[in-house]
Amino acid sequence: MNSTSILITGDFAPQGRVLESIQKEKAQGIFNDFQDYLCSSDINITNLECPLVSKAEKIQKTGPYLKAPVESINILKEGKFDIVTLANNHILDYGFDGLKTTIETCKKNGIKTVGGGLSKNEVSKPLILIKNQKKIGLINIAEEEFSVVSTGDYGANPFDISVVYKTITDLKGKVDVIIVIAHGGHEFYKYPSPEIVKRYRLLIEFGVDAVVGHHPHCHSGFEKYNNGLIFYSLGNFSFDWPEMKKSGWNDGYAVKLNIEQDNSINYEIIPYKQGDTEPGVRLLKAEEKKRFLKELNKINDVIQSEELLMNEWQKFVDFNIDQYLTLIQPTSRIVKAFQNRKILPKIFFTKERNRLLLLNLIRCESHREMLTNVLKNYGDKSTKKTGL
């Protein structure tokens, strides 16, 4: 019996020039030579990073709002995607109606969804796939931001470790392989944080065969842990943003998991470039691929060294100290004076915005990890300076 292949890609958000092409009905062919992989894989999965909706009200949140027109489903169909994951921090940007329209549009077009739903039971329900006589259990989770189910019964599936453990336990014996696709981590940071490493490895210990991550908008490394595989971040798949100059935004990789007859998993890394000088996804040329894999191996070496990984994390925490301390500062009289003179905009310092910022910093696992380390590191440095 042949192996069963599953191609998993990172964040897909039809934005920028891709969105313009959709609006002009000229979005065909954005996958270019990557299309060969999509055509040859048994199952194709991508993370739908925004709702597909034309008109809907925004929810209250901080950060950018993302959406794409319903017609964007045609790109997913062209790419032969069988499944989209919905557990991410933008799928609820346009509320219940945005999520409902997205799920209904996918269903109408023969694309399955997982990791999001309109009821609590639907939200946390894993997807069981049967292909080539193999049963695959797919779980999709996201860190707790504004899209995650909280007060209502709809939204994205949270990374609630007790619920996830029960889901994994229930799947054992019913499926041959369990895969978790997780949306979390620190944006623009190419290494997993200590907490991400701990949580993803714990999933393997629970019995998961492979963990695939995205959200940081840059690719990270991967490792074999015990008998499982962990891919910490695939990076963007198609997220066109010409103004974005941050390193790593346009580079990423897909992972092709090949499930063998004995349920062992082999993998293939497929590097590409997206949304660079032109919109769309393109495979790297031979020399580009060689450089990419060399850099990826360096990241992997750091991940395997607890000391090196901690050194990189401390540098990242130090880099973020000023930003995080600014976010938690109360509005002072001086700030108000600057606002009154229109030197500072009032919108950034409203009480409601402060409340939402603090809520997200404390509630989201990665933000909380960073905030805790920032306060600790800042306190340690202050103590050293004062000699206390």
Secondary structure, DSSP 4 states (H G I P E B T S, - for coil): ---EEEEEEEEEE--HHHHHHHHTT--TTTTGGGHHHHHH-SEEEEEE-S-B-SS-PPPS-SS----B-GGGHHHHHHTT--EEE--SSSTTTTHHHHHHHHHHHHHHTT-EEESEESSHHHHH--EEEEETTEEEEEEEEE-SSTTB-SSSS-EEPB--HHHHHHHHHHHBTTBSEEEEEEE-S-TT-SS--HHHHHHHHHHHHHT-SEEEEE-SSSB--EEEETTEEEE--B-EEEE--TT--STTTTEEEEEEEEE-TTS-EEEEEEEEEESSSSSSEEEPPHHHHHHHHHHHHHHHHHHH-HHHHHHHHHHHHHHHHHHHHHHTPPPPHHHHHHHHTTSS-GGGG-HHHHHHHHHHHHHSHHHHHHHHHHHHHHHHHHHHHHT-
